[in-house]
Amino acid sequence: MVSADVQEAIDALENDDGVVRGKAIEALVEMNVTGLADRLRPMLDDRDWVVRFKAASALAWLGDESGVEILLDGLRQRDLCFMALQSLTELGSAEALDGIKAFSRRRFLHPLERLQAAAAMVRCGDESSLAYIENRIESSKPEERGLALELLGRLDVQGALDRLQGVLADPADPQRLDALRGLAALDDRRAEPLIERVAGESDDKQLAKEAQSVLKLWRDR
């Protein structure tokens, strides 16, 4: 028997208002509902394109490829482009590779979009795109370097543990928070002693708080 909150969200998938249906998808994902993919696949045919996109994105994070074409369509939408790239990266579907490559060949792309596209291509089977991400780790632009560090962990790149720990352990490195997020995504418990040390630091309260959150997540599993 489902809870009242879950049932309310399930019922909202049939609401006449597309905004309500979209929020229902987000709520069901947040509540980690059992059998969610089966409930979301029919939403790929929703009359509202944004609802279809949200369903496709949620399915991608569940490892379901049903919404790949919708996510590729999302690459044409300025406000949804990065979310589509993140979902395609998480999914890692070979079916999406050609579409992501075509997107990455656009002349005018935001640097972070180009980085995320490279990550998506790596996950979809194009290992040659990894060189671009590793190159951006040397970038003088904080946003680029930060995302590249985080992606090292998300992609489980060889040598990522040592590289990310090196950044996190350096009090003078401005990208320590990004390195921490990369380590959290890497989920290698050999980093726990360093993260525990960082969690006790007082100089950077945000960094310490996120380190504490990573430790709690790992220890609660």
N, CA, C and O of each residue as an XYZ file, in Angstrom:
884
protein
N       0.846     -1.197      0.000
C       0.000      0.000      0.000
C       0.886      1.254      0.000
O       1.797      1.381      0.819
N       0.610      2.162     -0.916
C       1.443      3.367     -1.019
C       0.992      4.410     -0.006
O      -0.151      4.394      0.451
N       1.898      5.314      0.336
C       1.570      6.378      1.272
C       0.670      7.407      0.605
O       0.515      7.424     -0.617
N       0.076      8.269      1.435
C      -0.819      9.302      0.901
C      -0.072     10.265     -0.012
O      -0.613     10.699     -1.029
N       1.172     10.607      0.344
C       1.955     11.529     -0.473
C       2.263     10.932     -1.846
O       2.171     11.613     -2.868
N       2.625      9.666     -1.852
C       2.934      8.995     -3.117
C       1.678      8.901     -3.978
O       1.727      9.154     -5.182
N       0.568      8.541     -3.371
C      -0.682      8.417     -4.126
C      -1.119      9.763     -4.700
O      -1.629      9.841     -5.818
N      -0.911     10.810     -3.923
C      -1.264     12.154     -4.395
C      -0.440     12.511     -5.636
O      -0.965     13.074     -6.596
N       0.855     12.179     -5.607
C       1.718     12.469     -6.756
C       1.327     11.618     -7.958
O       1.336     12.104     -9.089
N       0.985     10.362     -7.726
C       0.564      9.472     -8.814
C      -0.713     10.009     -9.458
O      -0.838     10.038    -10.682
N      -1.649     10.429     -8.628
C      -2.913     10.980     -9.140
C      -2.658     12.261     -9.939
O      -3.348     12.536    -10.920
N      -1.658     13.043     -9.509
C      -1.362     14.314    -10.171
C      -0.807     14.121    -11.579
O      -0.817     15.058    -12.378
N      -0.326     12.926    -11.890
C       0.142     12.652    -13.251
C      -0.993     12.759    -14.270
O      -0.744     12.916    -15.466
N      -2.236     12.673    -13.796
C      -3.401     12.768    -14.675
C      -4.032     14.163    -14.668
O      -5.056     14.387    -15.314
N      -3.423     15.090    -13.941
C      -3.984     16.440    -13.839
C      -4.007     17.136    -15.196
O      -3.142     16.891    -16.037
N      -4.999     18.006    -15.409
C      -5.107     18.738    -16.680
C      -3.988     19.758    -16.872
O      -3.676     20.138    -18.001
N      -3.391     20.196    -15.778
C      -2.353     21.235    -15.827
C      -0.974     20.584    -16.018
O      -0.552     19.762    -15.204
N      -0.281     20.958    -17.096
C       1.039     20.398    -17.364
C       2.047     20.705    -16.280
O       2.917     19.883    -15.994
N       1.946     21.878    -15.670
C       2.864     22.236    -14.585
C       2.699     21.271    -13.417
O       3.680     20.836    -12.813
N       1.453     20.944    -13.107
C       1.174     20.007    -12.012
C       1.715     18.618    -12.355
O       2.291     17.948    -11.497
N       1.534     18.187    -13.597
C       2.050     16.873    -14.007
C       3.574     16.841    -13.917
O       4.153     15.845    -13.482
N       4.222     17.931    -14.328
C       5.675     17.993    -14.246
C       6.174     17.932    -12.812
O       7.145     17.237    -12.511
N       5.507     18.658    -11.934
C       5.900     18.639    -10.524
C       5.647     17.271     -9.903
O       6.368     16.857     -8.995
N       4.629     16.571    -10.387
C       4.346     15.227     -9.888
C       5.484     14.274    -10.239
O       5.864     13.424     -9.434
N       6.020     14.423    -11.443
C       7.170     13.595    -11.838
C       8.338     13.856    -10.898
O       8.976     12.921    -10.413
N       8.612     15.123    -10.646
C       9.724     15.490     -9.770
C       9.502     14.927     -8.361
O      10.443     14.443     -7.730
N       8.280     14.989     -7.878
C       7.976     14.487     -6.533
C       8.175     12.978     -6.447
O       8.718     12.477     -5.462
N       7.743     12.257     -7.466
C       7.881     10.802     -7.462
C       9.349     10.384     -7.519
O       9.750      9.404     -6.891
N      10.142     11.137     -8.277
C      11.583     10.862     -8.317
C      12.187     11.105     -6.934
O      12.973     10.297     -6.440
N      11.813     12.216     -6.323
C      12.329     12.563     -4.998
C      11.991     11.488     -3.969
O      12.789     11.196     -3.079
N      10.798     10.902     -4.099
C      10.360      9.894     -3.136
C      10.846      8.485     -3.483
O      10.579      7.531     -2.752
N      11.566      8.365     -4.613
C      12.158      7.080     -5.004
C      11.115      5.961     -5.010
O      11.292      4.918     -4.380
N      10.046      6.201     -5.723
C       8.914      5.273     -5.740
C       9.275      3.980     -6.474
O       9.913      4.016     -7.526
N       8.872      2.865     -5.928
C       9.096      1.565     -6.561
C       8.326      1.473     -7.873
O       7.173      1.893     -7.959
N       8.977      0.920     -8.889
C       8.325      0.763    -10.186
C       8.088      2.069    -10.906
O       7.175      2.179    -11.724
N       8.919      3.075    -10.601
C       8.703      4.411    -11.149
C       8.818      4.432    -12.672
O       8.055      5.134    -13.336
N       9.758      3.677    -13.231
C       9.949      3.696    -14.687
C       8.664      3.311    -15.418
O       8.332      3.896    -16.449
N       7.953      2.334    -14.887
C       6.704      1.907    -15.526
C       5.656      3.011    -15.506
O       4.841      3.124    -16.422
N       5.684      3.821    -14.460
C       4.724      4.932    -14.377
C       5.119      6.095    -15.283
O       4.261      6.834    -15.765
N       6.420      6.250    -15.510
C       6.898      7.399    -16.273
C       6.876      7.184    -17.783
O       6.723      8.147    -18.534
N       7.025      5.954    -18.239
C       7.080      5.735    -19.693
C       5.855      6.279    -20.422
O       6.017      6.867    -21.491
N       4.628      6.114    -19.898
C       3.474      6.700    -20.595
C       3.545      8.215    -20.709
O       2.939      8.797    -21.609
N       4.295      8.871    -19.790
C       4.409     10.325    -19.814
C       5.275     10.814    -20.982
O       5.297     12.009    -21.277
N       5.984      9.902    -21.643
C       6.770     10.293    -22.820
C       5.873     10.694    -23.985
O       6.336     11.293    -24.956
N       4.588     10.362    -23.886
C       3.616     10.743    -24.916
C       2.700     11.872    -24.447
O       1.668     12.140    -25.063
N       3.082     12.526    -23.359
C       2.269     13.614    -22.818
C       2.104     14.718    -23.867
O       2.978     14.915    -24.711
N       0.985     15.430    -23.808
C       0.712     16.504    -24.772
C       1.590     17.727    -24.558
O       1.718     18.569    -25.447
N       2.203     17.826    -23.362
C       3.077     18.954    -23.022
C       4.539     18.515    -23.193
O       4.981     17.548    -22.572
N       5.288     19.244    -24.050
C       6.666     18.823    -24.331
C       7.549     18.851    -23.084
O       8.387     17.967    -22.911
N       7.381     19.832    -22.226
C       8.204     19.931    -21.025
C       7.950     18.741    -20.110
O       8.883     18.230    -19.491
N       6.717     18.299    -20.016
C       6.393     17.112    -19.220
C       7.082     15.890    -19.827
O       7.633     15.059    -19.104
N       7.048     15.784    -21.147
C       7.725     14.667    -21.810
C       9.227     14.698    -21.495
O       9.846     13.664    -21.243
N       9.792     15.905    -21.515
C      11.221     16.043    -21.235
C      11.534     15.633    -19.796
O      12.507     14.918    -19.554
N      10.724     16.077    -18.848
C      10.964     15.718    -17.445
C      10.874     14.216    -17.240
O      11.646     13.641    -16.473
N       9.933     13.583    -17.925
C       9.802     12.133    -17.822
C      11.027     11.447    -18.421
O      11.553     10.493    -17.847
N      11.478     11.936    -19.576
C      12.653     11.352    -20.228
C      13.893     11.510    -19.353
O      14.706     10.592    -19.245
N      14.032     12.677    -18.733
C      15.175     12.934    -17.867
C      15.156     12.015    -16.653
O      16.179     11.434    -16.290
N      13.997     11.885    -16.029
C      13.869     11.006    -14.861
C      14.167      9.556    -15.240
O      14.839      8.844    -14.494
N      13.677      9.124    -16.384
C      13.939      7.756    -16.837
C      15.426      7.532    -17.073
O      15.958      6.470    -16.750
N      16.099      8.539    -17.640
C      17.540      8.416    -17.880
C      18.292      8.160    -16.578
O      19.194      7.325    -16.531
N      17.920      8.877    -15.527
C      18.586      8.684    -14.238
C      18.255      7.337    -13.617
O      18.943      6.875    -12.707
N      17.194      6.708    -14.118
C      16.846      5.350    -13.678
C      17.491      4.289    -14.572
O      17.311      3.091    -14.352
N      18.245      4.737    -15.582
C      18.904      3.809    -16.485
C      18.021      3.301    -17.607
O      18.330      2.289    -18.235
N      16.928      3.993    -17.864
C      15.968      3.596    -18.894
C      16.164      4.472    -20.136
O      16.143      5.699    -20.036
N      16.352      3.852    -21.297
C      16.668      4.576    -22.529
C      15.444      5.023    -23.319
O      15.591      5.555    -24.420
N      14.263      4.823    -22.797
C      13.040      5.087    -23.561
C      12.931      6.526    -24.060
O      12.329      6.772    -25.105
N      13.503      7.472    -23.329
C      13.330      8.886    -23.673
C      14.526      9.523    -24.346
O      14.645     10.748    -24.349
N      15.430      8.716    -24.923
C      16.652      9.259    -25.518
C      16.357     10.326    -26.564
O      16.974     11.391    -26.546
N      15.435     10.062    -27.466
C      15.149     11.017    -28.545
C      14.629     12.344    -28.001
O      14.942     13.406    -28.541
N      13.844     12.283    -26.946
C      13.333     13.513    -26.336
C      14.479     14.305    -25.713
O      14.514     15.531    -25.819
N      15.409     13.618    -25.068
C      16.561     14.297    -24.477
C      17.430     14.934    -25.555
O      17.947     16.035    -25.365
N      17.593     14.253    -26.675
C      18.356     14.845    -27.783
C      17.638     16.074    -28.336
O      18.282     17.053    -28.713
N      16.317     16.026    -28.385
C      15.555     17.218    -28.778
C      15.792     18.355    -27.788
O      15.803     19.528    -28.161
N      15.980     17.989    -26.523
C      16.208     18.992    -25.488
C      17.494     19.774    -25.673
O      17.640     20.871    -25.135
N      18.435     19.210    -26.440
C      19.689     19.918    -26.705
C      19.460     21.176    -27.541
O      20.327     22.047    -27.612
N      18.294     21.264    -28.169
C      17.969     22.442    -28.983
C      17.310     23.540    -28.154
O      17.092     24.649    -28.641
N      16.993     23.222    -26.897
C      16.298     24.174    -26.031
C      17.306     24.855    -25.109
O      17.936     24.198    -24.280
N      17.457     26.165    -25.253
C      18.458     26.904    -24.492
C      18.348     26.661    -22.983
O      19.363     26.470    -22.314
N      17.128     26.665    -22.445
C      16.966     26.572    -20.998
C      16.997     25.140    -20.475
O      17.062     24.927    -19.265
N      16.951     24.149    -21.377
C      16.953     22.753    -20.944
C      18.192     21.997    -21.407
O      18.379     20.828    -21.071
N      19.029     22.671    -22.174
C      20.167     22.024    -22.806
C      21.088     21.333    -21.798
O      21.431     20.164    -21.970
N      21.484     22.053    -20.753
C      22.447     21.480    -19.815
C      21.834     20.311    -19.051
O      22.514     19.319    -18.787
N      20.566     20.418    -18.697
C      19.879     19.324    -18.010
C      19.830     18.082    -18.902
O      20.002     16.957    -18.434
N      19.594     18.309    -20.195
C      19.580     17.188    -21.138
C      20.950     16.517    -21.199
O      21.043     15.290    -21.218
N      22.004     17.317    -21.230
C      23.358     16.768    -21.263
C      23.670     15.970    -19.999
O      24.275     14.900    -20.071
N      23.259     16.487    -18.850
C      23.491     15.762    -17.603
C      22.761     14.412    -17.606
O      23.314     13.398    -17.181
N      21.527     14.413    -18.087
C      20.755     13.175    -18.130
C      21.362     12.184    -19.111
O      21.421     10.987    -18.831
N      21.811     12.676    -20.254
C      22.433     11.801    -21.242
C      23.765     11.258    -20.722
O      24.136     10.126    -21.032
N      24.479     12.055    -19.938
C      25.714     11.582    -19.314
C      25.405     10.457    -18.343
O      26.078      9.426    -18.344
N      24.401     10.649    -17.528
C      24.026      9.626    -16.548
C      23.591      8.342    -17.246
O      23.921      7.245    -16.795
N      22.864      8.474    -18.326
C      22.327      7.308    -19.042
C      23.431      6.546    -19.769
O      23.489      5.319    -19.697
N      24.301      7.262    -20.463
C      25.388      6.605    -21.178
C      24.908      5.644    -22.254
O      25.365      4.502    -22.321
N      23.994      6.101    -23.090
C      23.423      5.250    -24.133
C      24.165      5.438    -25.455
O      24.300      6.562    -25.939
N      24.646      4.337    -26.040
C      25.317      4.410    -27.345
C      24.391      4.989    -28.402
O      24.847      5.581    -29.380
N      23.096      4.818    -28.206
C      22.103      5.328    -29.149
C      22.146      6.857    -29.253
O      21.760      7.430    -30.272
N      22.614      7.499    -28.197
C      22.622      8.968    -28.162
C      23.916      9.572    -28.681
O      23.988     10.787    -28.862
N      24.947      8.757    -28.927
C      26.272      9.287    -29.214
C      26.309     10.206    -30.434
O      26.881     11.294    -30.368
N      25.714      9.789    -31.531
C      25.770     10.614    -32.752
C      25.112     11.978    -32.536
O      25.611     12.996    -33.014
N      23.991     11.991    -31.814
C      23.297     13.244    -31.550
C      24.111     14.186    -30.681
O      24.106     15.399    -30.893
N      24.812     13.624    -29.702
C      25.641     14.457    -28.821
C      26.856     14.976    -29.587
O      27.273     16.119    -29.401
N      27.415     14.137    -30.442
C      28.549     14.587    -31.265
C      28.140     15.754    -32.160
O      28.874     16.732    -32.302
N      26.961     15.636    -32.757
C      26.481     16.719    -33.615
C      26.323     18.007    -32.814
O      26.664     19.090    -33.289
N      25.807     17.881    -31.603
C      25.649     19.044    -30.725
C      27.012     19.658    -30.401
O      27.165     20.879    -30.431
N      27.994     18.821    -30.094
C      29.311     19.323    -29.669
C      30.063     20.020    -30.798
O      31.006     20.771    -30.549
N      29.645     19.769    -32.042
C      30.305     20.418    -33.177
C      29.773     21.827    -33.451
O      30.273     22.514    -34.341
N      28.777     22.254    -32.702
C      28.278     23.615    -32.874
C      29.379     24.619    -32.570
O      30.173     24.446    -31.645
N      29.403     25.650    -33.359
C      30.492     26.625    -33.232
C      30.415     27.404    -31.921
O      31.428     27.621    -31.256
N      29.220     27.814    -31.564
C      29.070     28.645    -30.373
C      28.406     27.844    -29.263
O      27.186     27.688    -29.235
N      29.218     27.346    -28.360
C      28.725     26.614    -27.198
C      29.331     27.222    -25.946
O      30.483     27.654    -25.946
N      28.544     27.252    -24.880
C      29.098     27.676    -23.597
C      30.169     26.656    -23.193
O      29.978     25.459    -23.409
N      31.283     27.097    -22.616
C      32.352     26.164    -22.230
C      31.873     25.014    -21.342
O      32.358     23.891    -21.472
N      30.924     25.287    -20.441
C      30.436     24.222    -19.564
C      29.569     23.228    -20.327
O      29.561     22.038    -20.012
N      28.841     23.714    -21.329
C      28.078     22.795    -22.179
C      29.019     21.888    -22.964
O      28.765     20.692    -23.112
N      30.107     22.468    -23.465
C      31.067     21.665    -24.223
C      31.704     20.595    -23.329
O      31.919     19.461    -23.756
N      31.999     20.976    -22.085
C      32.560     20.014    -21.139
C      31.571     18.896    -20.825
O      31.927     17.718    -20.838
N      30.331     19.274    -20.544
C      29.326     18.270    -20.206
C      29.039     17.366    -21.402
O      28.785     16.174    -21.233
N      29.078     17.931    -22.607
C      28.892     17.121    -23.818
C      30.026     16.110    -23.947
O      29.793     14.959    -24.318
N      31.249     16.531    -23.643
C      32.387     15.608    -23.691
C      32.184     14.462    -22.701
O      32.471     13.305    -23.009
N      31.686     14.797    -21.508
C      31.425     13.756    -20.512
C      30.354     12.788    -21.005
O      30.473     11.576    -20.821
N      29.317     13.320    -21.627
C      28.246     12.467    -22.150
C      28.788     11.533    -23.225
O      28.410     10.362    -23.281
N      29.675     12.047    -24.081
C      30.241     11.208    -25.136
C      31.120     10.103    -24.552
O      31.124      8.979    -25.054
N      31.867     10.423    -23.488
C      32.671      9.391    -22.827
C      31.767      8.284    -22.305
O      32.039      7.102    -22.516
N      30.690      8.669    -21.622
C      29.780      7.679    -21.063
C      29.069      6.873    -22.151
O      28.652      5.738    -21.921
N      28.935      7.468    -23.335
C      28.268      6.775    -24.438
C      29.242      5.934    -25.267
O      28.842      5.296    -26.241
N      30.519      5.934    -24.878
C      31.468      5.047    -25.535
C      32.601      5.704    -26.293
O      33.450      5.008    -26.849
N      32.637      7.033    -26.329
C      33.697      7.734    -27.063
C      34.789      8.162    -26.095
O      34.755      9.272    -25.563
N      35.754      7.287    -25.870
C      36.816      7.558    -24.893
C      37.715      8.722    -25.309
O      38.374      9.327    -24.463
N      37.747      9.044    -26.613
C      38.620     10.123    -27.078
C      38.217     11.475    -26.488
O      39.039     12.389    -26.416
N      36.968     11.606    -26.070
C      36.484     12.874    -25.508
C      37.037     13.140    -24.112
O      36.947     14.257    -23.603
N      37.609     12.110    -23.498
C      38.153     12.276    -22.154
C      39.325     13.250    -22.138
O      39.536     13.959    -21.154
N      40.086     13.284    -23.231
C      41.251     14.168    -23.294
C      40.848     15.632    -23.122
O      41.576     16.416    -22.513
N      39.684     15.992    -23.663
C      39.230     17.381    -23.542
C      38.949     17.726    -22.079
O      39.301     18.810    -21.612
N      38.316     16.805    -21.364
C      37.996     17.048    -19.951
C      39.278     17.184    -19.142
O      39.400     18.090    -18.317
N      40.235     16.287    -19.375
C      41.488     16.334    -18.624
C      42.272     17.614    -18.938
O      42.952     18.162    -18.070
N      42.170     18.074    -20.166
C      42.827     19.327    -20.541
C      42.243     20.508    -19.784
O      42.970     21.422    -19.398
N      40.930     20.492    -19.569
C      40.257     21.606    -18.893
C      40.587     21.666    -17.403
O      40.307     22.676    -16.757
N      41.170     20.615    -16.848
C      41.590     20.644    -15.449
C      42.703     21.674    -15.248
O      42.926     22.158    -14.138
N      43.390     21.995    -16.329
C      44.454     22.999    -16.269
C      43.944     24.389    -16.636
O      44.734     25.327    -16.737
N      42.634     24.533    -16.837
C      42.071     25.810    -17.251
C      42.261     26.877    -16.163
O      42.230     26.586    -14.967
N      42.457     28.107    -16.614
C      42.568     29.226    -15.673
C      41.195     29.768    -15.284
O      41.081     30.649    -14.432
N      40.148     29.225    -15.925
C      38.783     29.654    -15.637
C      38.180     28.750    -14.552
O      38.013     27.550    -14.774
N      37.854     29.313    -13.389
C      37.398     28.493    -12.266
C      36.200     27.588    -12.590
O      36.164     26.434    -12.163
N      35.220     28.110    -13.344
C      34.037     27.293    -13.637
C      34.406     26.067    -14.460
O      33.922     24.967    -14.197
N      35.266     26.261    -15.458
C      35.672     25.134    -16.301
C      36.470     24.110    -15.501
O      36.185     22.914    -15.547
N      37.464     24.589    -14.774
C      38.294     23.664    -13.998
C      37.453     22.932    -12.957
O      37.633     21.736    -12.729
N      36.536     23.660    -12.331
C      35.692     23.049    -11.308
C      34.835     21.925    -11.860
O      34.767     20.847    -11.269
N      34.179     22.167    -12.990
C      33.341     21.120    -13.582
C      34.193     19.946    -14.052
O      33.797     18.789    -13.909
N      35.370     20.247    -14.617
C      36.248     19.168    -15.077
C      36.661     18.267    -13.911
O      36.705     17.046    -14.056
N      36.961     18.862    -12.764
C      37.320     18.064    -11.588
C      36.149     17.189    -11.135
O      36.321     16.009    -10.833
N      34.982     17.777    -11.094
C      33.804     17.002    -10.684
C      33.556     15.845    -11.651
O      33.202     14.743    -11.231
N      33.744     16.099    -12.945
C      33.502     15.064    -13.949
C      34.511     13.923    -13.853
O      34.191     12.786    -14.199
N      35.726     14.213    -13.388
C      36.697     13.135    -13.174
C      36.115     12.061    -12.266
O      36.259     10.864    -12.518
N      35.454     12.514    -11.206
C      34.850     11.565    -10.283
C      33.619     10.904    -10.857
O      33.431      9.697    -10.700
N      32.786     11.670    -11.513
C      31.542     11.115    -12.059
C      31.814     10.064    -13.139
O      31.059      9.103    -13.292
N      32.891     10.260    -13.873
C      33.223      9.325    -14.946
C      34.143      8.202    -14.471
O      34.478      7.296    -15.234
N      34.548      8.272    -13.195
C      35.437      7.245    -12.625
C      36.698      7.097    -13.485
O      37.090      5.989    -13.851
N      37.314      8.223    -13.794
C      38.509      8.250    -14.636
C      39.678      7.616    -13.888
O      39.812      7.790    -12.677
N      40.516      6.885    -14.604
C      41.684      6.276    -13.982
C      42.556      7.361    -13.344
O      42.877      8.367    -13.977
N      42.929      7.144    -12.102
C      43.752      8.103    -11.376
C      42.966      9.234    -10.750
O      43.554     10.142    -10.163
N      41.628      9.198    -10.863
C      40.805     10.290    -10.339
C      40.955     10.444     -8.827
O      40.986     11.566     -8.321
N      41.047      9.340     -8.111
C      41.130      9.415     -6.649
C      42.325     10.252     -6.211
O      42.179     11.157     -5.389
N      43.493      9.962     -6.747
C      44.699     10.691     -6.340
C      44.630     12.162     -6.759
O      45.017     13.044     -5.993
N      44.140     12.423     -7.965
C      44.092     13.806     -8.451
C      43.120     14.637     -7.633
O      43.419     15.778     -7.279
N      41.970     14.078     -7.332
C      40.966     14.821     -6.581
C      41.388     15.013     -5.129
O      41.166     16.076     -4.549
N      41.993     13.989     -4.546
C      42.473     14.138     -3.172
C      43.588     15.182     -3.099
O      43.694     15.911     -2.113
N      44.418     15.253     -4.140
C      45.482     16.245     -4.158
C      44.938     17.661     -4.108
O      45.484     18.523     -3.419
N      43.849     17.896     -4.849
C      43.222     19.224     -4.850
C      42.556     19.496     -3.508
O      42.724     20.573     -2.936
N      41.804     18.525     -3.007
C      41.074     18.725     -1.758
C      42.017     18.946     -0.583
O      41.694     19.685      0.346
N      43.165     18.315     -0.624
C      44.105     18.415      0.503
C      44.895     19.721      0.509
O      45.571     20.032      1.490
N      44.815     20.482     -0.570
C      45.592     21.719     -0.691
C      44.761     22.913     -0.223
O      43.855     23.334     -0.941
N      45.037     23.464      0.942
C      44.239     24.585      1.468
C      44.250     25.813      0.559
O      43.359     26.657      0.646
N      45.256     25.916     -0.312
C      45.361     27.088     -1.184
C      44.637     26.913     -2.510
O      44.543     27.859     -3.292
N      44.124     25.715     -2.772
C      43.468     25.475     -4.060
C      42.031     25.984     -4.011
O      41.267     25.573     -3.137
N      41.645     26.870     -4.930
C      40.296     27.436     -4.890
C      39.202     26.471     -5.340
O      38.016     26.773     -5.198
N      39.589     25.309     -5.884
C      38.589     24.361     -6.378
C      38.399     23.154     -5.460
O      38.035     22.075     -5.928
N      38.634     23.319     -4.188
C      38.515     22.198     -3.251
C      37.082     21.655     -3.192
O      36.877     20.446     -3.090
N      36.099     22.549     -3.258
C      34.709     22.109     -3.189
C      34.357     21.232     -4.391
O      33.656     20.230     -4.248
N      34.842     21.609     -5.567
C      34.594     20.811     -6.765
C      35.262     19.442     -6.658
O      34.697     18.434     -7.081
N      36.468     19.413     -6.090
C      37.164     18.149     -5.890
C      36.394     17.260     -4.918
O      36.303     16.049     -5.119
N      35.842     17.862     -3.865
C      35.031     17.103     -2.915
C      33.819     16.491     -3.609
O      33.490     15.329     -3.376
N      33.157     17.270     -4.458
C      31.998     16.751     -5.172
C      32.399     15.630     -6.129
O      31.656     14.667     -6.318
N      33.579     15.764     -6.727
C      34.078     14.689     -7.573
C      34.329     13.418     -6.778
O      34.021     12.319     -7.240
N      34.888     13.568     -5.585
C      35.136     12.402     -4.725
C      33.825     11.764     -4.256
O      33.716     10.542     -4.164
N      32.839     12.604     -3.964
C      31.540     12.072     -3.555
C      30.939     11.233     -4.672
O      30.376     10.167     -4.424
N      31.061     11.721     -5.914
C      30.531     10.982     -7.055
C      31.345      9.718     -7.325
O      30.796      8.688     -7.716
N      32.653      9.806     -7.112
C      33.523      8.640     -7.307
C      33.174      7.529     -6.325
O      33.266      6.347     -6.656
N      32.773      7.912     -5.121
C      32.313      6.956     -4.103
C      33.387      5.930     -3.751
O      33.102      4.742     -3.603
N      34.619      6.405     -3.619
C      35.725      5.537     -3.222
C      36.039      5.825     -1.757
O      36.524      6.903     -1.415
N      35.755      4.846     -0.898
C      35.856      5.086      0.540
C      37.292      5.291      1.018
O      37.506      5.633      2.181
N      38.268      5.090      0.154
C      39.647      5.397      0.541
C      39.836      6.896      0.780
O      40.815      7.318      1.397
N      38.892      7.688      0.287
C      38.965      9.137      0.490
C      38.374      9.558      1.834
O      38.447     10.732      2.197
N      37.795      8.626      2.570
C      37.083      8.992      3.803
C      37.963      9.687      4.839
O      37.512     10.671      5.426
N      39.197      9.232      5.102
C      40.017      9.941      6.104
C      40.253     11.407      5.758
O      40.189     12.275      6.628
N      40.528     11.679      4.478
C      40.748     13.069      4.069
C      39.463     13.877      4.205
O      39.487     15.003      4.702
N      38.348     13.313      3.769
C      37.080     14.040      3.853
C      36.703     14.291      5.309
O      36.144     15.337      5.639
N      37.011     13.327      6.183
C      36.741     13.512      7.615
C      37.574     14.663      8.166
O      37.099     15.447      8.989
N      38.816     14.758      7.708
C      39.675     15.862      8.152
C      39.120     17.198      7.683
O      39.086     18.170      8.439
N      38.682     17.237      6.422
C      38.128     18.470      5.859
C      36.833     18.857      6.576
O      36.546     20.039      6.761
N      36.057     17.849      6.975
C      34.787     18.114      7.665
C      34.992     18.825      9.004
O      34.070     19.448      9.530
N      36.191     18.729      9.544
C      36.475     19.376     10.824
C      37.150     20.729     10.685
O      37.471     21.368     11.687
N      37.369     21.173      9.449
C      38.013     22.463      9.235
C      37.050     23.608      9.560
O      35.839     23.483      9.380
N      37.590     24.697     10.029
C      36.742     25.842     10.391
C      36.910     27.020      9.435
O      36.110     27.955      9.468
N      37.939     26.991      8.582
C      38.214     28.135      7.709
C      37.199     28.275      6.582
O      36.901     29.389      6.151
N      36.664     27.153      6.102
C      35.701     27.166      4.995
C      34.466     26.394      5.441
O      34.407     25.169      5.334
N      33.486     27.132      5.941
C      32.310     26.481      6.519
C      31.495     25.714      5.490
O      30.963     24.646      5.792
N      31.391     26.252      4.264
C      30.626     25.546      3.241
C      31.295     24.224      2.875
O      30.625     23.200      2.739
N      32.599     24.250      2.720
C      33.344     23.037      2.393
C      33.192     22.004      3.508
O      32.949     20.826      3.243
N      33.337     22.451      4.751
C      33.212     21.538      5.886
C      31.811     20.932      5.949
O      31.656     19.740      6.214
N      30.797     21.754      5.707
C      29.420     21.265      5.760
C      29.162     20.213      4.680
O      28.515     19.198      4.939
N      29.669     20.457      3.471
C      29.469     19.472      2.400
C      30.241     18.191      2.688
O      29.768     17.096      2.384
N      31.427     18.327      3.274
C      32.199     17.139      3.648
C      31.441     16.315      4.684
O      31.422     15.086      4.617
N      30.824     16.991      5.630
C      30.019     16.283      6.631
C      28.843     15.556      5.981
O      28.493     14.445      6.379
N      28.236     16.196      4.971
C      27.104     15.576      4.271
C      27.542     14.329      3.515
O      26.829     13.325      3.499
N      28.727     14.395      2.883
C      29.250     13.224      2.166
C      29.485     12.072      3.136
O      29.121     10.932      2.849
N      30.084     12.362      4.270
C      30.354     11.328      5.258
C      29.062     10.697      5.776
O      28.975      9.480      5.940
N      28.072     11.531      6.029
C      26.785     11.017      6.523
C      26.138     10.107      5.477
O      25.618      9.041      5.805
N      26.177     10.539      4.220
C      25.595      9.737      3.140
C      26.292      8.382      3.057
O      25.632      7.348      2.957
N      27.603      8.385      3.098
C      28.347      7.140      2.989
C      28.075      6.219      4.191
O      27.911      5.010      4.029
N      28.030      6.795      5.376
C      27.900      5.967      6.592
C      26.470      5.494      6.814
O      26.247      4.531      7.548
N      25.499      6.157      6.192
C      24.096      5.744      6.348
C      23.720      4.610      5.385
O      22.668      3.989      5.538
N      24.575      4.342      4.400
C      24.248      3.304      3.424
C      24.403      1.916      4.023
O      24.168      0.919      3.340
